[in-house]
């Protein structure tokens, strides 16, 4: 796989949540390469932008969910994925764990919690890239 870009893709079907997450990512000094509300858009954007990190909501608009998108992104791009979900249902968590997530955050996500997890995953992704 080719090199990943130093940016974050935000995937959430709720506009206000996607915008809030994007603002928090920018406040950390990171670049947001885009936002997507559907699995298909997330996959297409990830292939085009090649983000180092994806913030992935579990439930998305249209066909496919966050796991479907994450599996396709992981296979084609190799980005690290942090899942964000309101569900703690065992079936949902089983689906999420199919993709070996870098982390799972539960809604509501608070700023400090997001910052800590993103920084940790970002550092691990940068280390992986350095080989």
Buried (B, 14 or more C-beta within 10 A) or exposed (E): EEEBBBBBBBBBBBEEBBBBBBEBBEEBEBEBBBBBBBBBBBBBBBEEBBBBBBBBBBEBBEEBBBBBBBBBBBEEBBBBBBBBBEBEEEEBBEBBEEBEBBBBBEBEBEEEEBBEBBEEBBEBBEEEEEE
